[in-house]
Amino acid sequence: MWGRLSAVAGLVLAGVLALPGVAMAKPKDLDVPVGTWLAARTHPAVQLTSVSYTADVAVPTPVANLDAIRTLTQRGVDAVQSGKISSDENSIYRWVVQQMAKEPGRYFSPGSPERVVEATAGGLCTGWWVTPDGYMVTAAHCVGQEETELAQTFAAQALTEVNKKDAADLIADLGDVASDEEIVRTASKIFQTWNADNIKIRNVKSSLSLLQSLPGGGVDKTAKTVPIELVAKGTVYPGKDVAILKANGQNNLPTVPLGQDSDVRVGDTLYISGFPGTVTQTSIFNIESKLDPAFTEGPYNAGRQTPEGVPYIQTQAPSYPGNSGGPVFSKDGNVIGILVGGLIQQDGGSTEGESFVLPVSIVREKLNEKNVKPAESVTTKTYNEALDLFFANHYSEALPKFREVQALQPNHPYVARYITDSQQAITAGKDESSSSVLPWVLWGGGGLVALFVLGTLVAVVRGKSRSKVQPSSFPPAPYGAQPGYLPQGHGGQYGQPAAHPGQPYGVPQQPYQQRPPYPLPAAPEDTRAVRPQSPQYGAPRQAQGPGANTRIAGLEAELEELRRTMGQRPPEQR
């Protein structure tokens, strides 16, 4: 009897759990901002990339062109006499060095000895995984610089001490003006430019790598540096500024999906993920926290095109050096482009509202050249399913999926954090998973499930206790058909409920419950009580053969005991 009770209860519970309000909502229907949902899904695939160079760097000693400097000084005197500049010494020298900074090559010539430095230089950018086995997309200018740009990079990074010495020598020659900060700053610019123009680079070696995020997010000083190879490279901005990289020995990496150019248009909101240098290169934040990707958003302002016919998207979403190569998303979470650059102000700052994005069609073009097929990883699929449950407050259902992600990708940067958050939410009683409301459904509301079970058993017992079966106008049903189910031609197939709007699937239609049940033909002697009832039919098998009346009598006794027991329970347990 209890086995039959469990079968009926299982069907009732299946119907209860399928009721509206218990089913999980879609992420877009949740009370979660689009940016929050997007950042959670896409950040695991966004990585900090690094390009580094080593070389022997040589620059000559700058020799002052005295004739040019005398001429410049005389112009300064004339400017004082005409009232264009103040007559104090600092104002005169400030004006002189400002003119030198405009054309350093006019006032200094290469001399000897040559200064040689074993130098290193490099830069940080953003990349993102497009395949589970390690193919990555970034910007072309992030993986290799042209000779002129490389010279400027070395002059700014590798020749820092040389530049400082040359600027200090110039200031000393000017006399007592070293305390003027503007003169010192301008003198430094003079020799940074001059040394870059006269630099000689030998034995250049370059390498690409990424800093693999740690579990929990961020990168610390012990984080693993993963070497990465250049697969394909376009022409730098304003060309098709995209590159394809490959990290070997990778699997189950988190990925982001590619969309289409047509997914967005002017006025839509765009979302940028990446590592702005304004954060990664500051000393304000610790290294663990500042190497999490930053997420910004802004409108699609306009479509642009270069003279060579390369399309670009202008967006007001903020971006800075270091964001280069980062993915740009639509509200649906698909990559619609790659952040390439922005206009720079004279003081070196970025111009707000002028970030430029290379459309995703160009990215697809470069991937196709190397037969790289973007694909969603199992890690990402499972992680996104877990996030949907998490944002729906279904924490106990999300937890095993997050743990599955952790098993698939032990170095996943964020899943450990979500596991902790889910556990804390469950402990705090915030879980709204279907399993968490099941006890209330079972015992609350006056024992709803128990009433369903009792009612079903009563109907079965009474039906089987009849000595005679009333005649029916319907033809006999095949073996296994149950009361309340219609034959073909009456709205449903044998063994299936007839469709009836407003009722859960699997519940017999009410208008037909008054009709007599279909008689079950006796099973052959050698198969009696052996053929099982198909579980989807929704009713326990009726007793047949010798001894059936005895079993029914025992069943009624058990049923009476169950009713008595339920009647003695407190209301909250019924």
N, C-alpha and C positions, 0 to 999 in steps of 0.2 A: 504494500500500500504506500509506504513512504517513498519507494522509488517512483511510483506514479505521481505522487504529490510533488516530487522534485521536478519531474518532467513538465507538469502543468505550470508550476511556479516559474520554471525557466522561460516558458513562452510568455507568461505574463510580464516577467521582468524585461524580456526583450522588447515588448511593446511599450513598457514604461520608459525605458532608456531611450527609445526612439521618439518620445514625445517632444514637441516644440519647446524650446527653452533649455533643454538639456543638451542638445546637439551643439557641437563646437561652432562658433562663429568664424567667418573668414577674417583674415587680418585687416582687410580694408574696412570691415564693418566695426572694428574695435575702436575704442576711444583712445587711440594712440596716434600721435602726430606722424605724418608721412616720413619726415626726416628721421625720427627716432626708429621707425620700422626699417627704413632703408639702411641707416648706419649699422644697425645690429646685423643685418643680413650680409652687407658688403665688406665691412671692415676686415674680416678674417683674410680676405684675398688680397688686400692692399699691403704692399711691402715697401720698406725703405731700401733704395738701391744706392750703390756707391760706385763711382769710377775713380780710380787712382792712377797717377802717373809717377814714374821715377825717371830721372834724367840727369845728365851733367849739364848744368846751366852756366853759361859764361857771359859776362857783360864787361865792356871796357870801362875804364875810369873816365868820368865826364870832365872835360877841360873847358873852362869858361872862354867864350868868344868875347874878348874884352872890347873890341870895336862895337859889336852889337849892343853890349851892355852900356857903354858910354852914350851911344845914341839914344838908348831907352831912358837913361837917366836924364839927359837933356830934355827929352819930351816930358818927363815928370816935372822938371823945373818950369817949363813953359805952362804946364797945366796948373801949377801953383800960382804963377803970375796972372793967369787968366781967370783965377778963382774957381777952377773946376775941381780942385782938391785942396784940402787944408794944408797949411804951411808947416805943420809939425812934422818931425822926422818920421814918426810911426806911420802917418798917413801917406807920406811919400814912398816909403819902402813897401807898404801894403799895396800901393798901386803898382809899383815896379814888379813885385813877385806875381801879381795877378796877370800882368801882361806876359811874363815869362811862361806862366802855366798854359797860356793859349797856344804858344809855339815853342816848346822846349828845345826843339832841334835848331832853332835860330840862335840860341844863346849858349848852347853847349855842344861840343864836338867830341867824338870818340878819341880816347887817348890810352896810354898804357900806364900801369900793367893791366892785363885782363884778369878780372875776378871770376873764379870758378867755384861753383857750389854744387855739391851732390844734393839734389833737391827732390822733394816729393810734393805733389799737388793733387787736388781732386775736388770732387763735388758730390752732393747728395741730391737724389731725385726720388720719384715715386714710380713704382711698377705694380702690376696686378696680374694674377694667375688667370689663364684662360683654359688650361687643360689640367687634369689631375696629376699628370706625370711631369709637370714642370715647365711648360711654355708660358712665357710672360710677355706682356706688352708694356712699352715705355716710349718716351720720346727719343728721336734720333740724336738730338743735341745732348742727351744725357749719357750717351755711350761712347762718344768720341768727339773731340773738338778739332776744328780746322787749325792750321798752323798759327794764324794770327790770333785766334782766340786762346789757343794754348799758351802762346807767349804772354798774353795779358794775364792769364791765370797764374803762371809761374812768377811773373813780375809782382803780382799782388800777394801771392802766398809764399813762394819759395825765396823771394828776394826781399823779404820784409826787413831783415837786418841791414842789408845793403842799402835799401831805400832810406832807412832811418839815418845811416851814417852820411849819405850824400846830402840829405836835407839839413842835418846838423852842421855840416861844413859850410853850406851856403849861409845859414843863419849866423854862424860865427863871423863870416866875412862882412855881414851887414852891420855888426856892431851891437849896441845895447837895445836890441828889439826882440830878444828871444822870449820875453814874457808875453808878447802879443800872440794870442792863440790863433788868430786868423792867419797871421803870417806863417806860423809853424805848420798849420794844416795845409796851406796853399803850397808851401815848399815841399811837403811830402808828396803832393799830387804831381808836382813838376817831375820828380825823379821816378815816381812810379810809371809815369807815361814815357819818360825818356829811356829808362832801362828796358821797358817793354818794346820800344822801337828799335833798340840796339842789341837785344838779347840774341844769343846763339844757343840752340838746344841740341845736344848730342846724346846718342844712346838712349832714345826714348823707349820706355816699356810701359804698357798700360794693362790694367786688370779691372774686371767687373765683378762685383759681388753684391750680395744682399745681406742685411742683418736680420736673421730669422727671429721673429717675435717669440717671446717667452710665454709659457702658459700663464694666463691671467692678463696678458697684454704688455706692451712695452718691451724695451730692450735694455739690458744693463751692460756693464763693462765686460762681463764674462759671456755675453751672448755669442752664439756660434755664427761665424761669418761663412756664408755659403757661396762658393765660386759659381759664376754664371757665364755662359758663353753667348757671344753675339751670333745670331742666325741670319738676320736680315736688317738692313738699315736704309731708310729713305734719306732724302735731302733735308737739311735743317730748315727751320722756319725762316722765311715764309713759304718753304716748299712742303713736301709731304713728310712732315717731321714725325715719323713713327719708326720704331725699331722692335724687332722680335728677339727675345732672349730665351735661353734654355738652361735650366738647372738639372743636372743629371742625378740619377738615383733617388728621385722623388716619387711618391705615390699618395693617393688620397688627399691631395692638396685642396683646400677650399678654393672655389672658383666663382667668377661672376659671369652672367650671361650677356651676350651681345644683342643689341636691338637693331633697329633700322633708322636711317636718316629721317624717314617719314614719321617716326614715333613722336617727334616734337616739332613745334613751330613757334613763331614769334608770339611772345606772351606767356608761354609755358614756363613753369619753374624748373630749373636745372639744379643738380646737386653734385658738388665736387668733393672728392675724398683724396687726401694726400698729406704730405709732410712739409708744411711751410717752414722755410729757413728762419723766419722771424721767431719761431719757437725752438726748432732743433739747434739753433746756433746761439741761443741765449744761455746765460748762467743763472737765470732766475729760478728755473725749474730743475728738479733732479732728472737724471737721464732715463729712469724707469718710466716716469709719467710723460715726459715731453715727446717720447717716441711712439705715442699712440697716434693714429691718423686723426687729422682734423676734418670736420665736415662743415661745408658752407653751402649756401643756396642763394639763388637769385634768378631773375627772369632772363629768358632768351630775348635779347634786345634786337638782334638783326642778323641776317645772313650776309656774309662778305665774300669777296673773291679777289685773289691776287692777280697781278697782270699776267701771270703764267697760267691762270685758270684754276688755281687750287682753291677749293671752297673752305671757308672758315665760319664759325659761329661766334658772334660777339655776345657775351653774357655779363651780367652785373654781379654774378656770384664772385665773392672775393677770392683772389689767389695771389700767391707770392712766390719768389724763387724757392725752389724745393718742391713746389706743387707740380712742377713740370713732369709730364708723363702720367699723371694721375687720371683715373677714370672719371667720367662725367655721366651722371645717371638721369634717366627720366623718372617720373613719379612711380612707375611700375617696377623699378629696380633693374632695368636693362641699361647697359652701357650705350650711350648715343654719341660718344666722342671721347677724345683724349685731350687733356689740358696741355697746351703747348707754351703759351706765353701771354704777356701783357705789355702794354706800353709803360715805359719807365720814365719817371720825371727826372729833371736835371739833378735833383738832390739824391737820386738813386731809389726813391720810393716808387711803389706801384701806383698806377693811375686807376682809381676806383671806377668800376663800370666798363673796363676795357680789358677783360680777360678773353683770350681767344682759344677756341676749341676746334680741333681737327675732327670732322665728322667720322662716324664709325664705318662708313663705306670705305674710307681710305685704309682703316685698320683691317677690315676684311680683305681688301685687295692685297695688302702685304702678307697676311696670313695665307691666303690662297697661293701666292707665289711659292711658298715653301710647303704647301699641302698640309698646313696645320689646321686641324678641325677643332674649334672650340667645343667643349663638352662640360656638362655638369658632373661633378664628382659625387660619389655616394655620400661622402662627408657633408657636402653642401646640402644635398637633398634631405638628409636626416636632420641636419642642423636647422634648416629652415622649417621643417615640420615641428621640431622641438620649440623653436621660437614662436610659431603660431600658437601652440598650446600655452606657452609661457605668457604671451600677451593676452590670452583669453583667460588667464588665472587658473588654468588647468595644470597646476604645478606637479601633482603626483603622476600625471600622464606625461608631462614634459621630462621629468627626471630620468626615466630609463632611456629616453632617446638622447638626452645630453650625454649620458654615460656611454651610449653606443658611439657617439661622435668622438668621445675621448679615447675609446678603444681603437677607432679607425685612424685617428690622427692625434697621437699623444702630445704633439707640440702645438696643438690648436691654441691660439692665443687667448680665447675668450670663454671657451666652454667650461673651464673650471669655475669661473666666476658665476656663470649661470647655474651650475650645480649647487653652489653655496647659496645663491639667492633663492632657488627653488626650495631647498631644504628649510631655510629660515621662514619662507612664506608658509610652508606646510605646518611648521611648528607654531606659527603665529595664528593659525586658523583661517588663513586667507584662501585656502585651496577651494576651488569651485569645480573640480573634476567630477565626472559622472559617478565615480566610485565613492566620492566624499558625500554625496547626497543619497546614496543607496540606503543606508540605515534609516534615514527619515522616511524614504519612500516605503520601506518595508514595515516599519512599526508606527510611524506617525500617521495622522489623519484617520485614526480609528481602525487600523489594521486592514488597509485597502487590499493589499496582496492576499492576505489570509482569506478575505471575503471572496475574492476571485477564485481562489483554490477550492474553498468549501462549496461554492456554488457549482463549480464544474464537477466536483465529485458527486454531489447530490444528484445532478442531472444524469451522470453516468450510471449511478447505482439504481436509480428509479427506472431508467430505461431498460436495464438488464433484468430487473425483477419482474417485468411483465410476462405473463404466461402466454399471451397471444399478441400478435402484431396486427395493428389495424391495416386494412388494405390501402394500397397507395396507387395513385393514378400514374406514377412515374415508373419507368422500367427499372429493374434491379441494377444496383451499382456493382462494379467489379470488386473483387476482394480488396479490402483495405480502405474503402471509401467510408466517410464518417458523417454523422448527422450534421445537417446544416450546409452541406456541400452540394452543389448542383451538377447535374450531368451536362454534357455538351448540349448546346442549344438553349441553355437557361442562364447564360452569363458567365460560365466558367467551365474549365475542364474538370474531369474526375480528380478528386483529391486536392483541388484548389478552391479557395473561397471565391465566390462571385464578387465582382467589383461592386462596391457600394460606397459612394462618396460620403465622407465624414467619418468613416470607420477605419481603424488600423487594419492593415493587411493581415490576413490570417484569422480575423474574427468573423464568424458566420453572420449572414445578413439577418436582421431582426424579423422581417416579414415571413421568413421561412422557418422560424423556430417552432411554430405551432404545428407544422407538418410532422407526420410520424417519421421516425428515423428509418433509414433503409435497413432491411434485414441483412445480416451477414451470413453468407453461405458457410456451412460447416467446413472446416478444413479437413483434408484427407486424414485418415487414421495415423499414417506414419509421419505426418508433418504437423500434427496438432500441437499448438502452443510453441511452435518453433519459429514460424515466419514472423519477423519483427515488423512493427509499424514504422513506416518511414518517418523520421523525426520532424520533417517540415510539415506534416499533415496536421499536427496540433491537437491530437487527442489520444489518450491511452487506449490500448487494444482491449476490446471487450472479451469477457470470459467466455470460453466455448468448451464444448465437449463434456464428458462425464465429470461430475463434481463441481460444475460451475455454480449451482445454487448454493452449495456449502460455502464456496469462496465468497460469494456475494453476501451471504449472511454474516460471515466474519468481517467483511469489509464494512457493512453497516454498523457493526459493533464498534469497530475502530473509529468510524466516522462520528458516532455518538460520543465516544470518549474525547475525540478532538474538539467537538463543539463544547462539551462540558469544560474542558481545560481552557479553551479560549475565553469562555464566559467568566472564568474565575480570575483571569489576568487583569491587572490594573489597566485603565483606559489607555495610558500612554504606551503600553506594550502590545496592545491588540493589533 
